[in-house]
Amino acid sequence: MPQGNGRWQLRGQLDMDNVGRLLQASRPLLFADGAAELELDLAAVEHTDSAGLALLVEWLRAARHNDRRIRFRGMPAQMRAMAEVSGLDRILPLVD
């Protein structure tokens, strides 16, 4: 859900069932406003699995490809634990 100025809020579930649709829908939207910096607020994500983390990595890759910075705010504890176990916490730009 866009909040303007490159800020987005994600809600609900980021899992294998919906990540593909979300990735397809987000591609034209994330970079549409021309913001140099994107911020995705994950605080309202209720459930995630490894597909949710893969989505964040793909968004990071896409942002770099489009010469943009991206950061992820409010990562839920469950998602952060998976990121730490996999080492993704070292490459994902996380903001508390």
C-alpha positions in Angstrom: 0.0 0.0 0.0 1.6 3.3 -1.1 2.1 6.1 1.4 3.8 8.5 -1.0 7.4 9.8 -1.3 8.7 6.3 -1.9 7.1 4.9 1.3 5.1 1.7 1.3 3.4 -0.4 4.0 2.9 -4.1 3.6 0.1 -5.9 5.5 -1.1 -9.4 6.0 0.9 -12.4 4.8 4.1 -12.6 2.7 4.2 -16.3 1.9 4.5 -18.8 -1.0 0.8 -18.3 -1.7 0.9 -14.6 -2.5 4.5 -13.5 -3.0 4.4 -14.2 -6.8 1.4 -12.0 -7.3 2.8 -9.3 -5.1 6.1 -9.2 -7.0 4.3 -8.9 -10.3 2.0 -6.1 -9.0 4.9 -4.3 -7.3 7.3 -4.1 -10.3 5.6 -1.2 -12.1 4.6 0.6 -8.8 7.7 0.6 -6.7 9.7 2.9 -8.9 6.8 4.8 -10.5 7.1 8.0 -8.3 10.8 8.4 -9.1 11.8 8.5 -5.4 15.6 8.0 -5.0 15.0 6.1 -1.7 12.3 3.5 -1.0 11.1 2.5 2.4 9.0 -0.5 3.0 7.3 -0.8 6.4 6.9 -4.4 7.3 5.4 -3.9 10.8 1.9 -5.0 9.8 3.1 -8.3 8.2 1.3 -11.0 10.2 3.0 -14.1 8.8 5.8 -14.9 6.4 7.9 -17.7 5.2 11.1 -18.0 3.2 9.3 -16.7 0.1 8.7 -13.4 2.0 12.5 -13.0 2.5 13.1 -13.9 -1.1 10.8 -11.1 -2.1 12.8 -8.6 0.0 16.0 -9.8 -1.7 14.4 -9.3 -5.1 13.2 -5.8 -4.2 16.7 -5.0 -3.1 18.1 -6.3 -6.4 15.5 -4.3 -8.4 16.2 -1.1 -6.4 20.0 -1.4 -7.1 19.3 -2.1 -10.7 17.2 1.1 -10.9 19.9 3.1 -9.0 17.6 3.5 -5.9 18.2 2.8 -2.3 15.7 0.7 -0.4 15.3 0.0 3.3 13.0 -2.2 5.3 11.4 -0.9 8.5 9.7 -2.7 11.3 10.6 -6.3 10.3 8.5 -8.7 12.4 10.3 -10.9 14.9 9.5 -14.1 12.9 10.9 -12.6 9.7 14.0 -11.2 11.5 14.8 -14.6 13.0 14.7 -16.2 9.6 16.9 -13.4 8.2 19.4 -13.9 10.9 19.6 -17.7 10.5 20.1 -17.3 6.8 22.5 -14.4 7.0 20.2 -12.1 5.1 20.2 -9.7 7.9 23.7 -8.7 6.9 22.7 -7.7 3.3 19.1 -6.4 3.8 19.1 -2.7 4.8 17.0 -3.0 8.0 15.7 0.0 10.0 14.2 -0.5 13.5 
